[in-house]
Amino acid sequence: MNTRDPYDKIGHFMQGFVPALAAREVLRRGQFVRGRRMLAFLVVCVVLAISATYELIEWAAALALGQGADEFLGTQGDPWDTQSDMFFALIGAVAALLALSRLHDRQLRTVGVA
């Protein structure tokens, strides 16, 4: 385990938590998905797509600027930084779904969304 500050991982956790709520809102209000399991699966897929896109943009920026990944991306010597960033986004998405899905459904029912 390296001695990094936790702020990067907290940021990636939130990169999963917040988009999960937004994706769930869009999918529920638009009534695109009926089953709860399929809704959760698609929300996680959206979050991971956003996280992967972010990581690809970081990588492309490092290449375009001509800087090495360690200097630009702040991997601090961790070869698994990209994967762990995406894993923390996944944890954030699952946490949002577990903690807030019932509350979200109740709130949507009050505004007339089945």
Secondary structure, 3 states (H helix, E strand, C coil): CCCCCCHHHHHHHHHHHHHHHHHHHHHHHCCCCCCHHHHHHHHHHHHHHHHHHHHHHHHHHHHHCCCCHHHHHCCCCCCCHHHHHHHHHHHHHHHHHHHHHHHHHHHHHHCCCC
